[in-house]
Amino acid sequence: MVYSPYALLGAGIIGLAIALIAYFANEHEKQKEAPYRRRPSEKKDSPNCTDYSMCIVCNENQISIKYMPCGHSYVCDECNIRLRRHSNQCIHCHKRIDRYVRI
């Protein structure tokens, strides 16, 4: 059986397209998980390392406030005071804050 070079080229292009779709679908899944995983090479004292227990506003103090009713905890007491002067909304989900709890 003799195959046309154009038929082989078309089959190759289709195969490449399928491989690329699979690759990018896999990369997309990895990106969705990336914020929750620390790379094995990252160490705690690395300057690029994110410490999820630190206030996201000042990045100096430990998280100490939980907003209610949404339950989000992202800020320290000092930053909470400054933020509450400007807005009564959660900085993550933008729901109205009824109260906050020190944790």
N, C-alpha and C positions, 0 to 999 in steps of 0.2 A: 504494500500500500504506500503510495506517495503522498506526502503532505505538502501542501502549499506553504511557502515561507510566511505568507500573510496569515494563514490559519495558525501557525505556530506562534507568530508574534501576537496575535489576538489572544490566544490561550495564555501566553506569558503575561500579557497586560492584565488580564482578568485575575490570574493568580496573584500578581503583585498587588492589585487593588484589594483583594480579599485579605492578603497578609497585612497590608497597611491598616485596613479597618480593624482587624484583630489587635494589632499593635497599639493603635491609638485608643481603642476601647479599654485595653489593659492599663495604659498610662493614665487614662481618665480615672479609673478606679483607684489607682495608686495615689493620685492627687487628692481625691476625696478623703483618703485615710491619712495623708501626710501630716496635717496639723496635730494629729493625735499620737504620732509615732516619733520617737527620737532616733536619729541615726545612730548605729552602733559606735561610730567614730566620735560622736559628740560626747564630751565629758562635762560634768557638772560645772566646772570652773571655766569652761570655754566661753569667750566673749560673745559668741553667736548663739549660745544655748539659751533657750527660753525657760524660765522658771515659772510654772503655772501657779505657784502659790504667792507670787508677787503682784502687787497692785498694777493694773494695766495703765493707770494714769501717770503715776510718778516712778514706777518700777524700782522703788526704794524700800517701801514698807510691805509687810505681809498683808494679804487680804484679810479684812476683819469685819466686813459688813455684808449681810445678805439682805437683798431687797425682797419685799413681800408685796403682792402675792406671787410674783413670777419665780422667786427663789434663786435668782442669779447672784453670784458672788464674784465681783471683779475688782473691788476697790478697798482701800484702807480707810480708816476713820477720818483722817485729815482730808483726803480727796473727796470723800463723801460729803463733808461739810461744804467744801467749795462747789461741788457739783449741784448740791441741793439749793444753793443760792440762785442758780441759773435755770434749773429745770426740776420738775418733779417726775421725771421719766427714767426708767431703767436705761442705762447706756448701751445695753445689748439688744433688748427686744422693744424698747420704747413704750412699754406698758406703763401706766400710771403706778407710781409707788404709793401704797397706802401706809406702809410703815417699813422700818428696817430693823434688823436684828444684829447685834454684835456677836460675832462668832469667834 
